Amino acid sequence: MLIRGAEIAGAHACDVRVEGERIAQIAAALPRVDGELEFDACGGALLPGLHDHHIHLFALAAAERSVACGPPGVCDANALARALANANANANASASGRREWIRGVGYHESVAGELERTQLDAFIRERPLRIQHRSGALWMLNSAGIDRLGLDRGSDARGVERDDHGRATGRLYRLDDWLRERLDASDPPDLDAVSRRLAESGVTGLTDATASNDAEALRALVAAVDSGALRQRIRVMGRATLPDPDHPRVAHGGLKLLLDERDLPEFDALAAAIATAHRSDRGVAIHCVTRAELVLACAAFEAAGPAAGDRIEHAGVAPPDTLPALRQCRLSVVTQPHFLAERGDAYLRDVEPRDLPWLYRGRGFLEAGIPLGGGSDAPFGAADPWAAMQAAVDRRSRSGAVIGPRERLSPEEALALFTTRPEAPGGPARCVEVGAIADLCLLDRPWSAARDDLAGARVALTLRAGCVIFRSET
């Protein structure tokens, strides 16, 4: 392919020749080769393809087939009732005649309070119902769902909440794997639609940060790449037993560990898990949302010793006294600034005032010399990198409140959240240069105009005209 008239790093009217999967030539005017496809960039900025450093692909595809149960579309109990009633009316029975589950996602307490079986029975009684909290840490079941899983007949699973009489409340904490094993078996959801939408947003690479990824999940992801359903290159995090992928477009992303302040692990066990991964040349990524989780993770990394690829996922609350430890352990942070736009008003109500200045920081990490990358955490956040960039620049909630104005990034810094190397979020940005992999993102205007849009807090969705992804096989 020959791309005509693109802007590259401020240089206008550049031609770019792609051969196979690599950029072969860049010059002011290149002659067309016979059989070469020509594409007019019309002066738009040609960028390295964006990399989402934290996403959950199968959960995102499953969410597409689920009922939205939280803001912004569902904001009160009446709206939730209507959404579930509509899903119930359109649901079908399985081939065996059993009533199929209704699966909801994205719930937050601001909609209808703390949900358990009694409240959910008022919405749906006859059909099993499960709703996931928007944090991803909690599932809530109605009585039909509890009965389908046999929870009232006893379960020793840690995380099944029970009342004072030993009866299941329907609230299941961090039990995704346990729940999946007990649900009707099915093939992994098809990734074609979500992959296509990500490509249309300029995303050419992904890091799947699902902690439960194992050999079976890896096989499914490799199969999706081979079939063409998954267009992006992918790094896969997961369990300690996750094998090395034998595929040129799939890489091992290291060990993923979850911390939950409600049930923190023993310090020695956490440090030992990190050290064991390091001995296998694996980086470790630890999910940290709260102040306590971040302090524990940093201490465990310090005890185990640093290694390439170690990272903190989210760092939702990172006060100044945590930054020296992050820097000393050479940890990267992968942040989700769009949560400020999507959840900012709830944060202003629910988060302790002392923590509000340190929510999903940007500028503070960079000034402290801590590498900073960006991820969507989709489906728990919107899978749109441009919206995340916009939020990193303006840090505004839906109501217009600014959260942590000193943490704002410039448009170039926001773009860099998604253009660093997949294995090193926050490291040197990738460039459009000869020899580079030709996974590219094309804007519909020069970067100077796109930058003005971001800096002016206008909707970043207007920036993209589409994505050109080059593959040797196409």
C-alpha positions in Angstrom: 0.0 0.0 0.0 1.1 3.6 -0.7 -0.4 6.3 1.6 -0.4 9.7 0.0 -0.3 13.1 1.7 -0.2 12.3 5.4 1.1 14.5 8.2 3.7 12.7 10.3 5.1 14.3 13.4 4.3 17.7 12.1 5.8 17.1 8.6 3.1 17.6 5.9 2.5 15.9 2.6 4.4 12.7 3.4 4.0 9.5 1.4 4.4 6.2 3.2 5.0 2.9 1.5 4.0 -0.3 3.4 5.4 -3.7 2.3 4.1 -6.7 4.2 3.7 -5.7 7.9 6.4 -3.0 7.9 6.8 0.6 6.8 9.3 0.4 3.9 9.7 4.0 2.8 8.7 7.6 3.9 9.3 10.5 1.5 7.8 13.7 0.2 6.8 12.0 -3.1 7.1 8.3 -3.8 6.3 6.8 -7.3 3.6 4.2 -7.3 4.6 0.6 -7.9 2.5 -1.5 -10.2 -0.2 -3.3 -8.3 0.2 -1.1 -5.3 -3.0 0.1 -3.6 -3.0 3.9 -3.2 -4.7 5.7 -0.3 -5.2 9.4 0.0 -4.7 10.6 3.6 -6.0 14.1 2.7 -3.5 15.8 5.0 -4.7 13.8 8.1 -2.3 12.9 10.8 -0.9 9.4 10.5 -0.2 8.0 14.0 1.0 4.7 15.4 -2.0 2.5 16.1 -3.3 2.9 19.6 -2.7 0.2 22.2 -5.3 -0.4 25.0 -3.0 -1.5 27.8 -5.9 -2.9 30.0 -9.0 -4.5 28.6 -11.1 -7.6 29.2 -12.1 -9.0 25.8 -14.5 -11.8 26.5 -16.2 -9.9 29.2 -16.6 -7.0 26.8 -18.1 -9.2 24.2 -20.5 -10.8 26.8 -21.5 -7.3 28.0 -22.7 -6.5 24.5 -25.3 -9.2 24.9 -26.3 -8.1 28.5 -28.7 -5.7 30.0 -27.2 -2.2 30.9 -28.2 -1.7 34.5 -26.3 1.5 35.5 -25.5 5.0 34.6 -25.7 6.9 32.3 -28.6 5.0 30.7 -30.1 3.5 33.8 -30.1 6.0 36.7 -33.0 5.0 39.0 -35.1 2.0 40.2 -37.8 2.7 37.6 -35.4 2.7 34.7 -33.8 -0.5 36.0 -37.3 -2.2 36.3 -38.1 -1.2 32.7 -34.7 -2.5 31.4 -35.1 -5.9 33.2 -38.8 -6.2 32.2 -37.9 -5.6 28.5 -35.1 -8.2 28.7 -37.4 -10.7 30.4 -40.0 -10.2 27.7 -37.5 -10.8 24.9 -35.6 -13.8 26.5 -36.1 -17.3 25.2 -36.2 -20.6 26.9 -33.3 -23.0 26.3 -33.7 -26.1 24.1 -34.4 -28.1 27.3 -37.2 -25.7 28.3 -35.3 -24.2 31.2 -35.6 -20.4 31.6 -32.4 -18.8 30.5 -30.5 -16.4 32.7 -30.9 -12.7 32.4 -27.4 -11.1 32.7 -27.1 -7.5 33.7 -23.9 -5.3 33.9 -22.8 -1.9 35.0 -24.8 -1.6 38.2 -24.1 1.1 40.8 -25.7 1.7 44.2 -26.9 5.2 43.0 -29.5 3.4 40.9 -31.5 1.5 43.5 -29.2 1.0 46.6 -27.5 -2.2 47.7 -29.2 -5.1 45.9 -29.7 -8.6 47.2 -32.2 -11.3 46.4 -35.3 -9.7 47.9 -34.9 -6.5 45.9 -34.0 -8.4 42.7 -37.1 -10.7 43.1 -39.2 -7.6 42.9 -37.8 -7.0 39.4 -37.6 -10.6 38.1 -39.0 -13.5 40.1 -39.4 -16.5 37.8 -36.3 -16.3 35.6 -32.8 -16.5 37.1 -31.1 -13.1 37.1 -27.6 -12.0 37.8 -26.3 -8.5 37.7 -22.7 -7.5 37.8 -21.5 -4.4 39.7 -19.7 -1.9 37.5 -16.5 -2.6 39.5 -16.5 -6.2 38.3 -16.0 -7.4 41.9 -19.6 -8.3 42.7 -22.4 -10.4 41.2 -26.0 -10.0 42.6 -28.5 -12.8 42.1 -32.3 -13.1 42.6 -33.9 -16.1 44.3 -34.3 -18.0 41.1 -30.6 -17.6 40.4 -29.7 -18.7 43.9 -31.9 -21.8 43.5 -30.4 -22.6 40.1 -26.9 -22.6 41.7 -28.0 -24.4 44.8 -26.7 -21.7 47.1 -29.3 -22.3 49.8 -28.4 -26.0 49.8 -24.9 -25.1 51.0 -21.7 -23.9 49.5 -18.3 -23.5 51.0 -17.1 -21.0 48.4 -15.4 -18.0 50.0 -17.2 -14.9 48.8 -20.8 -16.2 49.0 -22.5 -13.7 51.4 -25.0 -15.1 53.9 -27.3 -13.5 56.4 -27.4 -14.2 60.1 -29.5 -17.4 59.4 -27.0 -18.8 56.9 -29.2 -18.0 53.9 -27.6 -16.7 50.8 -28.2 -13.0 50.1 -27.4 -13.4 46.4 -24.2 -11.3 46.7 -21.1 -13.1 45.3 -17.7 -11.4 45.8 -14.8 -12.1 43.4 -16.4 -15.4 42.3 -16.2 -15.1 38.5 -14.4 -18.4 38.0 -16.6 -20.2 40.5 -19.8 -18.8 38.9 -18.6 -19.6 35.4 -18.0 -23.3 36.3 -21.6 -23.6 37.6 -23.3 -21.9 34.7 -24.4 -23.7 31.6 -21.3 -24.3 29.5 -21.0 -22.3 26.3 -18.4 -21.3 23.8 -16.5 -18.0 24.4 -18.4 -15.1 23.0 -17.5 -14.0 19.4 -15.0 -11.2 19.4 -15.6 -10.0 15.8 -18.0 -7.1 16.6 -15.9 -5.6 19.5 -12.7 -6.0 17.6 -14.1 -4.2 14.6 -15.3 -1.3 16.8 -11.9 -1.1 18.5 -10.3 -1.0 15.1 -12.6 1.8 14.0 -11.3 3.8 17.0 -7.7 3.4 15.9 -6.9 0.5 18.3 -4.5 -1.9 16.7 -3.2 -3.6 19.9 -4.6 -4.9 23.2 -3.5 -6.2 26.5 -6.1 -8.5 28.0 -5.8 -8.0 31.8 -8.1 -10.8 32.9 -6.7 -12.4 36.0 -8.4 -15.7 35.3 -6.9 -16.2 31.9 -5.6 -19.8 31.6 -4.6 -22.2 28.8 -8.2 -22.5 27.7 -8.7 -18.8 27.4 -5.4 -18.4 25.6 -6.5 -21.1 23.0 -9.7 -19.2 22.5 -7.9 -15.9 21.9 -5.4 -17.4 19.5 -8.3 -19.1 17.6 -10.0 -15.6 17.3 -6.8 -14.2 15.9 -6.4 -17.0 13.4 -10.0 -16.8 12.3 -9.8 -13.0 11.7 -12.4 -12.3 14.4 -9.7 -10.6 16.5 -7.8 -8.1 14.2 -5.5 -6.6 16.9 -2.2 -7.9 18.1 -2.7 -9.0 21.7 -0.8 -9.5 25.0 -2.4 -11.8 27.4 -2.1 -11.6 31.2 -3.4 -14.3 33.5 -2.7 -16.9 36.0 0.7 -18.2 37.0 -0.1 -21.3 34.9 -0.8 -19.4 31.7 1.4 -20.9 29.1 3.6 -19.1 26.5 1.6 -18.5 23.3 3.1 -20.0 20.2 1.8 -17.3 17.8 3.4 -14.3 16.2 0.5 -12.0 17.0 0.0 -13.1 20.6 2.4 -12.5 23.5 2.5 -13.4 27.2 1.6 -10.4 29.3 2.7 -11.6 32.7 1.0 -12.6 36.0 -2.1 -10.6 36.9 -3.0 -10.4 40.6 -6.1 -8.9 42.2 -6.2 -7.1 45.5 -9.5 -6.5 47.3 -9.3 -4.4 50.5 -12.2 -6.4 51.9 -10.0 -9.5 51.9 -6.3 -8.7 51.4 -3.8 -11.6 51.1 -1.0 -12.3 53.6 2.0 -10.1 52.8 4.5 -12.9 52.6 2.3 -14.9 50.2 1.9 -11.9 47.9 5.6 -11.1 47.9 6.4 -14.8 47.2 4.0 -14.9 44.3 5.8 -11.9 42.7 9.2 -13.4 43.3 8.1 -16.7 41.7 6.9 -14.9 38.6 10.1 -13.0 38.4 12.1 -16.2 38.4 10.2 -17.3 35.4 11.0 -14.0 33.6 7.4 -12.8 34.1 6.3 -9.3 35.0 3.5 -8.9 37.5 0.5 -6.6 37.3 -1.4 -5.9 40.4 -5.0 -4.5 40.5 -5.0 -1.6 43.0 -7.9 0.8 43.4 -7.7 1.9 47.0 -4.9 3.6 49.1 -4.5 0.4 51.2 -4.2 -1.9 48.2 -1.6 0.3 46.6 0.5 0.5 49.8 0.4 -3.3 50.2 1.4 -3.9 46.5 4.3 -1.5 46.6 5.6 -3.1 49.8 5.3 -6.6 48.2 7.2 -5.4 45.1 9.9 -3.9 47.2 10.3 -7.2 49.1 10.4 -9.3 46.0 12.6 -6.9 44.0 11.8 -5.1 40.8 11.6 -6.7 37.4 10.8 -5.6 33.8 7.1 -5.5 33.1 6.0 -4.9 36.7 3.0 -2.6 36.8 0.1 -1.3 38.9 -3.3 -1.4 37.3 -5.6 1.5 38.0 -3.9 3.2 41.0 -7.3 4.7 41.6 -6.1 6.6 44.7 -2.4 7.4 44.7 -1.5 10.1 47.4 1.9 11.8 47.3 3.5 9.5 49.9 3.0 6.4 47.6 5.0 7.9 44.6 8.5 7.3 46.0 7.8 3.6 46.4 6.3 3.4 42.9 9.4 5.0 41.5 11.9 3.0 43.6 10.3 -0.3 42.4 10.4 0.9 38.8 6.6 0.3 38.5 4.5 1.5 35.5 1.0 2.6 36.2 -1.9 1.9 33.8 -4.6 4.4 34.4 -8.2 4.9 33.3 -8.8 8.7 33.2 -12.2 8.2 31.5 -13.6 7.0 34.9 -13.5 10.6 35.9 -16.0 11.5 33.1 -18.1 8.3 33.6 -18.1 8.1 37.4 -16.8 11.5 38.6 -20.1 12.7 40.1 -20.4 9.5 42.1 -16.8 9.9 43.2 -17.5 13.4 44.4 -20.3 12.0 46.6 -18.7 8.8 47.8 -14.9 9.2 47.9 -13.3 10.6 51.1 -12.4 14.2 50.6 -8.8 13.6 51.4 -8.5 11.2 48.5 -10.3 13.3 45.8 -7.1 15.1 44.7 -5.3 11.8 44.0 -7.9 10.1 41.9 -6.6 8.6 38.6 -3.7 10.9 38.6 -1.9 12.1 35.5 0.5 15.0 35.9 1.7 13.8 39.3 2.9 10.5 38.0 4.8 12.0 35.1 6.4 14.6 37.3 7.5 11.9 39.7 9.1 10.0 36.8 6.6 7.1 36.9 5.8 5.6 33.5 2.1 6.1 32.7 0.0 4.1 30.2 -3.7 4.1 29.5 -6.3 1.4 29.3 -10.1 1.3 29.0 -10.8 -1.6 31.5 -13.7 -2.3 29.1 -16.4 -3.5 29.7 -16.1 -1.8 33.2 -15.3 1.5 31.3 -16.0 2.7 27.8 -13.7 1.1 25.2 -13.0 4.5 23.5 -9.4 5.7 23.7 -10.3 9.1 22.5 -12.8 9.7 25.3 -10.1 8.6 27.7 -7.7 11.1 26.2 -10.3 13.8 26.5 -10.8 13.0 30.1 -7.1 13.0 30.8 -7.0 16.6 29.4 -10.1 18.1 30.9 -10.8 15.8 33.9 -14.5 16.8 33.9 -17.4 14.7 35.3 -20.7 14.4 33.4 -22.0 17.4 35.4 -19.0 19.5 34.5 -17.2 19.3 37.8 -13.4 19.3 37.5 -11.6 16.6 39.6 -8.0 17.2 40.3 -7.2 20.0 37.9 -3.5 19.9 38.7 -3.4 16.4 37.3 -4.4 17.4 33.7 -2.3 16.2 30.8 -1.6 18.0 27.6 -3.1 16.5 24.4 0.3 15.0 23.4 0.7 13.4 26.8 -2.8 12.0 26.7 -2.1 10.5 23.2 1.1 9.0 24.5 -1.0 7.0 27.1 -2.0 4.8 24.1 1.0 4.9 21.8 3.8 3.4 24.0 5.0 -0.1 23.4 2.7 -2.9 24.5 5.3 -4.4 26.8 6.3 -1.0 28.3 3.3 1.2 29.0 4.5 4.7 29.7 7.9 4.1 28.0 9.1 5.7 24.8 6.3 6.3 22.4 6.2 4.4 19.1 6.8 6.3 15.9 5.8 6.2 12.3 9.2 5.4 10.8 10.9 3.1 8.3 11.1 -0.4 9.7 8.2 0.0 12.2 5.3 -2.3 12.2 2.6 -0.7 10.0 -0.3 -0.8 12.4 -1.5 2.8 11.9 -4.2 5.1 12.9 -5.3 7.9 10.5 -7.1 11.1 11.8 -9.3 13.2 9.5 -7.2 16.3 10.1 -3.6 17.4 11.0 -2.6 16.8 14.6 -2.5 20.5 15.3 -6.3 20.7 14.7 -6.9 17.5 16.7 -4.8 18.9 19.5 -6.9 22.1 19.6 -10.0 20.0 19.9 -8.7 18.1 22.9 -7.2 21.2 24.5 -10.6 23.0 24.0 -12.4 20.2 25.7 -14.5 19.4 22.7 -15.7 16.0 22.0 -12.8 13.8 21.0 -14.9 11.5 19.0 -14.9 14.0 16.2 -11.1 13.4 15.7 -11.1 10.0 14.1 -11.9 9.2 10.5 -11.1 5.6 10.9 -8.2 3.2 11.3 -6.0 1.6 8.7 -4.6 -1.7 9.9 -2.0 -3.3 7.7 -1.5 -7.1 7.7 0.9 -9.2 5.7 -1.9 -11.5 4.7 -4.1 -8.7 3.3 
